[in-house]
Amino acid sequence: MKGNELELFARCASGFEKVLAGELKGLGMRRVRPLKGGVAFFGQLADAYRACLWSRVATRVQLVIARVPATDADALYQAVLSFAWEEHVPKDATIAVDAHGQNDALRNTRFTALKVKDAVCDRLRDVHGARPNVDTREPDVALDVALHAQRATLYLNLSGTSLHRRGYREDGVQTEAPLKETLAAGMLLAAGWQDIASKGGVLVDPMCGSGTLAIEGALMATNRAPGLLRDRWGFEGWAQHDADLWGQVLTGAYEAIDDAADVLVLAGDVDPSAIAVARQNVRRAGVEAVVRLFVDDAARLGRHLRGPRFGKGATGETTAAGLMVANPPYGRRLLTQRDLPHVNEALSAAANALPSSWSLALITPDTSVDTALGRAPRAIIDCYNGPIQAYVRMYALDVESRRACDVVSLGGVRHNVSVAEKNSAQFAARLRKAAKERMRWARKQGVTCLRVYDADLPDYALSVDVYEGARRDEGRRVAVVEEHRRPASVDTRRADRRLADACALVAAVLDVPREAVISVPWQADAEGTGQTLVVEENGLVFMPDLGDAFESGLPLGMRGVRELVRAHARGGAFVNLFDASSAATVYAAAGGASTTVTINAFAHDAHRIEEELKANGFTGKRHRFVREDPLAWMEREAKGGRRYDLVLCAPPAKLLAKQGMELVRSALSLVDKGKQMILVCGDSKIDPSGLDEVEVRDVSAATLPHDFERRAARHRCYVLKNVADWG
Ligand SMILES: C[S@@+](CC[C@H](N)C(=O)[O-])C[C@H]1O[C@@H](n2cnc3c(N)ncnc32)[C@H](O)[C@@H]1O
């Protein structure tokens, strides 16, 4: 095949197509086109070998063999059968076929792969006289089929097993969450490490784990081909493999190694066992000459930046150019979400120890790192690290682009808080003003759990609730920052930064430890954080789940409604419908209800109400929890003719919008003659005033707490009295 131009395709992690295209152009490939999931290019056989051996970002290099019709299984089989497979698969070679994609006729990739394999085998049986064997683990020739609409592209996998398997990582010896080598290399290329290395620069990874970023950086700096340690290639079993030519490409790669490269790679980790693994990997990769390892906290990076390279130039700035990279723990596989502020503080301290001419690149799913660094990234690559959606965030470390706000907390403590968005200073000022006024009010009223900020600035559309701990949590203070729905027009990256800035400022302004600020992004899942805090409200004890985006168990905006429940509950049978918060039931019990029943479909609420009733001294059979869909329960009760003295009906907005007055009527049918229902209908437009035989009192204003006044338009509440004359 020497001399012929081959059509090739290199695959890579999504997000790195442009980086790979740049790399392939640099390797001299032709007609390079970044596409989704990889890069199309052309080259001769030697180029294909060089792409396999030298690409640091590609996970696989494929030869495009054919494009065939694939309208259905038969058409695909016939087209593949007619292809000259004997030119690619030697006699007695084993094969494997993998398929991706689907169309209307070919929905199952396994079936597609089977059809192609059958056609290839049938063709080879006709030509060679025997069918080739299939070996899915270590085939001599591996074929890939990609289905797009009515066509299939057939590829021969030239590189073999994924190119991230460089060969310097020993199987079974690794730290907990190593980065894929191809991803690490992509990140380094995107951050401009090659250019910095060529100027004799420094690479630092202060959270290096098994050392992947450091080793990839050292391989680049010493011009080592990343594939030199691999012992198997996909093309070795291919009929057109040219062993001499491959030998020349290999020799060229050995000759290109530049062990005299004037660079330094510094890699540290707080965990000595990670450094032990990194040391072995560095040795196997052959880059000990340029990599220096150390055990320390990233926050103390400054003390490791010593030596001639860090000497000062005429302007007082260090002479070496440099890049810091890190793949910090994500709070998922390693550490927990609560540790993230500490990780970010360590990263920020490390970055602040670096010369301002350096740059920084991080791979993390945590967008709040910008706030900790006090910088907005100059570029972001959306990618996946394994199954986790992450970002490569790249920053310049110049002094001018660093942002921070000076704030004085309500307790009088001065802070200089790093933020990523310029306008966050305005948020800090507004938060302080609003919180000061509301907290003064709260102190007078004896309220200890309150809303202190409610989208007072349109760009910072979030609410901030503060909860003071009581009893066993006396002295703890937690703040919940909950983002409101993001309109489609909002720049999500800026919105992420504003939320993270807000959390940092809430901690500083409200004198709350950073790890006690719970961030609830608007698309957070409903599971909550499981962080309960014992609090008091009007002398009663509650244990809200503070990170739950939907229902904490103590919705603060319902405080006034709960007080109304207590005022009306004396001596009667109380029903708590829909209200996921068990709190209203506790108020009813405290108000002297003879019995209470709470109907809710969720088990965790059952547990909470039991605990809360008990904590307030209400035990026994008089208080029941029914774990059932409230609609079904209502229907059964109505059929059985059961009536109650006080019903709290606080349906979810969506249900109320769907069922409207029909729902209100069904709930009313449970109310005894002369008795009442409290209807909470949020911002729903329903109007119960037209109901027959019902006296309606609008108590919206009376039940709206002062700290929720901004929500007046979204708080509708009525007392409906059953005045039916049943004769
Ligand atoms: C996700 S791992 C890095 C994995 C690495 N990129 C690799 O490929 O193996 C994060 C590393 O950060 C380290 N780490 C966490 N907090 C640290 C701190 N404050 N200072 C230094 N290292 C830290 C952990 O010990 C862990 O090895």
Ligand as a Chemical Component Dictionary entry (heavy atoms), coordinates in Angstrom:
data_LIG
# 
_chem_comp.id                   LIG 
_chem_comp.type                 NON-POLYMER 
_chem_comp.pdbx_formal_charge   0 
_chem_comp.three_letter_code    LIG 
# 
loop_
_chem_comp_atom.comp_id 
_chem_comp_atom.atom_id 
_chem_comp_atom.alt_atom_id 
_chem_comp_atom.type_symbol 
_chem_comp_atom.charge 
_chem_comp_atom.model_Cartn_x 
_chem_comp_atom.model_Cartn_y 
_chem_comp_atom.model_Cartn_z 
_chem_comp_atom.pdbx_ordinal 
LIG C1  C1  C 0  -8.473 12.564 41.139 1  
LIG S1  S1  S 1  -6.969 12.245 41.940 2  
LIG C2  C2  C 0  -5.770 12.635 40.743 3  
LIG C3  C3  C 0  -5.606 11.529 39.790 4  
LIG C4  C4  C 0  -4.473 11.727 38.830 5  
LIG N1  N1  N 0  -4.751 12.736 37.841 6  
LIG C5  C5  C 0  -4.128 10.408 38.181 7  
LIG O1  O1  O 0  -4.231 10.309 36.968 8  
LIG O2  O2  O -1 -3.840 9.464  38.896 9  
LIG C6  C6  C 0  -6.853 13.549 43.070 10 
LIG C7  C7  C 0  -5.617 13.497 43.940 11 
LIG O3  O3  O 0  -5.575 14.687 44.705 12 
LIG C8  C8  C 0  -4.964 14.386 45.923 13 
LIG N2  N2  N 0  -5.295 15.485 46.857 14 
LIG C9  C9  C 0  -6.492 15.799 47.422 15 
LIG N3  N3  N 0  -6.392 16.890 48.174 16 
LIG C10 C10 C 0  -5.099 17.300 48.089 17 
LIG C11 C11 C 0  -4.389 18.390 48.631 18 
LIG N4  N4  N 0  -4.987 19.287 49.420 19 
LIG N5  N5  N 0  -3.099 18.511 48.311 20 
LIG C12 C12 C 0  -2.485 17.617 47.508 21 
LIG N6  N6  N 0  -3.118 16.555 46.981 22 
LIG C13 C13 C 0  -4.395 16.403 47.248 23 
LIG C14 C14 C 0  -5.516 13.037 46.292 24 
LIG O4  O4  O 0  -4.637 12.373 47.201 25 
LIG C15 C15 C 0  -5.589 12.346 44.927 26 
LIG O5  O5  O 0  -4.453 11.574 44.681 27 
# 
loop_
_chem_comp_bond.comp_id 
_chem_comp_bond.atom_id_1 
_chem_comp_bond.atom_id_2 
_chem_comp_bond.value_order 
_chem_comp_bond.pdbx_ordinal 
LIG C1  S1  SING 1  
LIG S1  C2  SING 2  
LIG S1  C6  SING 3  
LIG C2  C3  SING 4  
LIG C3  C4  SING 5  
LIG C4  N1  SING 6  
LIG C4  C5  SING 7  
LIG C5  O1  DOUB 8  
LIG C5  O2  SING 9  
LIG C6  C7  SING 10 
LIG C7  O3  SING 11 
LIG C7  C15 SING 12 
LIG O3  C8  SING 13 
LIG C8  N2  SING 14 
LIG C8  C14 SING 15 
LIG N2  C9  SING 16 
LIG N2  C13 SING 17 
LIG C9  N3  DOUB 18 
LIG N3  C10 SING 19 
LIG C10 C11 SING 20 
LIG C10 C13 DOUB 21 
LIG C11 N4  SING 22 
LIG C11 N5  DOUB 23 
LIG N5  C12 SING 24 
LIG C12 N6  DOUB 25 
LIG N6  C13 SING 26 
LIG C14 O4  SING 27 
LIG C14 C15 SING 28 
LIG C15 O5  SING 29 
# 
